[in-house]
Every structure is written in C-alpha cells, then in structure tokens.
C-alpha cells in the first residue's frame, strides 16, 4: 500500500491538476492508439517508483497521460504478464496506481486465440465474462481494505453499461461484422496451448484464450472500477481451424484489427 501511494504521489507531482478519467491498458501488438492521444506527459515505467519494468519486446513500457476523444486518459503502453516472472501484485500494480490517481473506468485490450467456431482472424470480442485459469491471482495475501473487500463479488466482472455502449459504438462505426461477445479464459503461458488444451477450454465454456487481463480485471473489480475489455482474435484454435502460429503471425493479425479497436475505444470514450 505504501509503495502504491509512493508511485501515485510521484505521478501526481508531474500531473498536477490533470485528473485522469479513464485508464487504458493496451495488449500485445495493439499499441497504435497511443498515436491518437494528445499527450501531456509520458513516463517510462523504469522512472516510476516501484513500477515493474516490462521485459517483452513487443511492449513499450510507458505510461502516458493526455486526452483522447475529449477524455483525460492514462494509457499503459505495455503491460505486465505473469509469465514474465512478476508476482500478481506486480502485474496489477499499475491498475491500482491509476485508481489511486482517480480513474473512474478501465479499458483493456488483449490478443487472444479464438475458440468459438464462428470467430475469424482480427475479430473483436467484447469480453462479457472470464475463466481465470492462471495459477494464482492478485488478491491472495494480505487484504488492503483501502483497495476493497476481502471477498469481492464477481457477478458482473465486465460492466454491463460499458458493454452496451461498446455495442452501440460498434454499430455506429459499421464494425458490426467484426464484433463478437464471449468468455475469455486466461492461462499463465508463455507457451501456447496444445490441441487437447484448446478442446478442453472450449468444453468448459471459453470463446477465446490468452495470457493476460484477468489479474487486472480482478484487481479493478475489487476496487469497484468498471471495466470494458476487448480481445482481438489473432489466431484460430477451434477444431478444423487450428494451425501452428507464431508471435509474428499474431502481431500481423493484431495490426489488421488495431484501427478497429482504436476507433471503438475512441467512440466509447466520446459516449461516456
Ligand atoms: N493462446 C494463448 N494466448 C494467446 C493466443 C492463444 O492461442 N493467441 C494470442 N494470445
């Protein structure tokens, strides 16, 4: 808690009267939205006290403050994954700091494998629920009551009002054909899944699978921070569509979807 406060105090010294409204976490290969931010301040993660430092090359490691679609935003360009070796407390540290700085909503994106048979490359899946299959979670250990309750309710992990706004935004933007809704399963990674694991995930109710997002969402829900989360479908893992993928393919597919995701986030911000 002390470390969270020190990080927030450090950022506040620079941000001064800039009061962020929305926090945005950008997933693998999905960073182009930062070009649209009217930037006020930019912080390297390495300069923020107690911030973990990103180790994955496709992640930039910067916290940006500025305006996007008329809203004051904090954007995490580069996130922390459990597979990098961080503790779950480190993975969610930035989300907690952003909340201390006053954000009222959290937008999250990720790259994910598609399990639902009708998904196509570069579809956008609005996450409506999740299966947290990572080996641990950020709430294990001492509870800080300032952040939220020991036993947070998880009946509405993804805010229904934001989901509705995102669907309206997608219709207005003519993105309906790319939009899906579904359940996101998160595993630790960093290896992708075996064919049997993909079949298992489908059987237990997952529509997409990835290696992130659920820790941040769990931390956000504990803090009563409404979440909008979108998976970009970067590979297909349903029976008949499954083939070998590598990170270069994933990044290429993410790049195709990225402008749609950016347009969607911008439009939802406008509607807030
Ligand atoms: N599995 C896990 N994580 C992923 C995948 C996948 O198929 N695609 C992108 N991230």
Boltz pocket constraint, residues with backbone or C-beta under 6 A from the ligand:
constraints:
  - pocket:
      binder: B
      contacts: [[A, 111], [A, 112], [A, 113], [A, 114], [A, 191], [A, 192], [A, 193], [A, 209], [A, 210], [A, 211], [A, 234], [A, 235], [A, 237], [A, 250]]
      max_distance: 6.0
